[in-house]
Amino acid sequence: MPVINSIAAEADTLTAWRRHLHQQPELLFDCVKTAAFVVEQLESFGIAEIHTGIAQTGVVAIIEGREPGRTIGLRADMDALPMEDLSGTEHASKIPGMAHTCGHDGHTTMLLGAAKYLAETRNFAGRVALLFQPAEEGGGGGKVMVDEGIMDRFDIEEVYGIHNAPGEPEGHIVTAPGPLMASADEFRIDIEGVGGHGAEPQESVDPIPAASAMVQALQSIVSRNVSAIDKLVVSVTQIHAGTAHNIIPGTAFLAGTVRSFRPEIRDLAEKRLREIAEMQAQVYGCTATVTYHRGYPPTVNHTEQARFAAQVAREVVGPENVRDDIDPIMPAEDFSYMLEARPGAYLFLGQGDTPNCHHPQYDFNDAIAPIGASFFARLIETALPLKS
Amino acid sequence: MPIVNRIADYAEEMKTWRRHLHRNPELSLECHETAAFVVERLRDFGITDIHTGIATSGVVAIVEGQGEGPVTGLRADMDALPVDEETGADYASEVPGKMHACGHDGHTTMLLGTAKYLAETRNFSGKVALIFQPAEETIGGGRIMVEEGIMERFGIEQVYALHTDPSRPLGEIATRPGPLMAAVDDFELRLTGRGGHAAHPDTCIDPIPCALAIGQALQTVPARNTDPLESLVVSLTVVQTGSATNVIPETAYLAGTVRSFDPGIRDMAEKRIREIVAGQAMAYGVTAELDYQRNYPPTINHAEQTAFAVEVAREVVAEVVDDSVPSMGAEDFSYMLEARPGAFLYLGQGEGPFCHHPKFDFNDEAAPIGASFFVKLVEARQPLQR
């Protein structure tokens, strides 16, 4: 059972939607035009129950099947990135400094394609909740939608999402039960000393040795505090201090990111980072202020739902094109909040050898949109089979 | 199907063997008395095809089954550790400074128990090669036995071994396909500067800041150079320098260990450690002599043989873990697994002091379980051809 014929027949329509969205990228929670376009399409499919303004510009639409049954959530993200579109395509972004370089235009299109098919056929028992969310690339729109109560309000029992995957062969679907993507925390350490003349260090409290010592000691969290079997990244990605050759700066700051897959390891990393920053500052007579922001939690697939989704994927793209045992990856994803709220699975859909996500030349591969839409549609028909 | 009845019947006898071995620990390749005891028991069982002096004091004995069939190698290690025993047992080590703190006395006993049953019953086709090796805790007696050609000489096709585990409940068997234990490499580093009076550092080349800088920079090998999905430990475990408050020392001595599973990560770690040492030495004007020794390779279980051993284990014991978390410890059975397909398994002996601890003692109740596992493995792999 490959791509659904009636969806394949709509491939040009899907491409037109996708390219329209690509030309008008919007950032964070400000997905006003994108949401309006989504609503317009959903209405044209005959979907009546549409809820807007969730997480500011998020949309939840309900498709009723022919028979009563459970409700399953399908999620697409809608937001773009604050960067230039260097794809060189005719449908490149018309808005300077904003670009759909993570393929959320494609994700939205795939979910619209599934919605059109499901609204026309309704060959399932239960309901589909289409979740169009803003602010995946910062802001955690997925978390806000969960916090605003969509899971309870719409009785959603399971959730599924797809992300396109440059580098995976076109049309391959890959996932894994358990940890799939990392948590992503951010930190900033502000160090305060006493500035002065570079020739008279004795009159100053130099924050630079303190910053250096901190960076050295932070290495030991990964190398000494965590089992080699566990997975943790602590990256100091910014060091800023000073303005001139002959001035000892009064302050310095470090910033970076912490990635992990397990809550215990995440807690340990934050605790050690705070201890190291504060104590190293004290050693050098400075003070340190740690700002630790917990970003997206790890994306952890539920085993049963991941196995089920992989089975559906095998029917759509062929068993030889599906893997359900991939290694986890260190980037993060706010679908993690939905997977914390409900059982479900997140899958990657290969789009062939293209520039990677967040690269200015990245463009979603329109050839995979009917595959993703077919996967979503078959998932619903398989999970919610008609009884008669 | 729990412990084999016939083995349960001579559990007391096995206990006397184990306690005799426990009283008489021997180190490294010099397991002569242990080997002599092993040979004496094997002869008692009617086994005649016994080969001694392999890897100095290792023993290989062949038990013939009935009819043609494959040859399976079962391995036990015999050597003890340079530890002063603190168990207080009435069968405690009689040799000061040596003790069986890793349960090799128990491993040898389990394999002897297996040999007794197999020699008496011979309910299998083909042959079993009983491999008693020295020097697991030191220079790789397992490697030497492989290098001396035991696999070819005795036609061994597959190899299996058990290790007692004091972190698991008695009778639980645990393993996993693929990497189970890490590769271990060791390094020693001597830094030479120019010593002198601590009041005149300008006339010296102080090796201490260089040693500290190396220690700091080594942290970045796991933290910055290793794929976070891979596993690597770099532990600097020895830093020794200096003798007085007012003397800048001439030299500093550092040593440590490196643990990994993946050959690429292992190569990378050695390369980075060499670069860090050379670079920091140059930065501080010190000369560095680095001795980097590659020791045991990772212990990698073969998937098919592991699945088979797990199936056998499920017939013998109630609790079997087939996805045990890999350990960063190391094991020289790895060389046998490089030479032949096979599997290494842990046998729980109940929770107690950990291996290498002076209060560790092998639990005699585990021995009949391990022997039952070995004999069932042989009988399942090499059934009689009727």
HADDOCK unambig.tbl for C-alpha pairs under 7 A between the chains (distance, minus, plus):
assign (segid A and resid 216 and name CA) (segid B and resid 216 and name CA) 6.39 0.50 0.50
assign (segid A and resid 219 and name CA) (segid B and resid 219 and name CA) 5.86 0.50 0.50
assign (segid A and resid 219 and name CA) (segid B and resid 220 and name CA) 6.03 0.50 0.50
assign (segid A and resid 219 and name CA) (segid B and resid 223 and name CA) 5.72 0.50 0.50
assign (segid A and resid 220 and name CA) (segid B and resid 219 and name CA) 5.91 0.50 0.50
assign (segid A and resid 222 and name CA) (segid B and resid 223 and name CA) 5.20 0.50 0.50
assign (segid A and resid 223 and name CA) (segid B and resid 219 and name CA) 5.55 0.50 0.50
assign (segid A and resid 223 and name CA) (segid B and resid 222 and name CA) 5.40 0.50 0.50
assign (segid A and resid 223 and name CA) (segid B and resid 223 and name CA) 5.36 0.50 0.50
assign (segid A and resid 223 and name CA) (segid B and resid 233 and name CA) 6.97 0.50 0.50
assign (segid A and resid 228 and name CA) (segid B and resid 231 and name CA) 4.84 0.50 0.50
assign (segid A and resid 228 and name CA) (segid B and resid 232 and name CA) 5.64 0.50 0.50
assign (segid A and resid 228 and name CA) (segid B and resid 233 and name CA) 6.10 0.50 0.50
assign (segid A and resid 229 and name CA) (segid B and resid 231 and name CA) 5.57 0.50 0.50
assign (segid A and resid 231 and name CA) (segid B and resid 228 and name CA) 5.52 0.50 0.50
assign (segid A and resid 231 and name CA) (segid B and resid 229 and name CA) 5.86 0.50 0.50
assign (segid A and resid 232 and name CA) (segid B and resid 228 and name CA) 6.15 0.50 0.50
assign (segid A and resid 233 and name CA) (segid B and resid 228 and name CA) 6.38 0.50 0.50
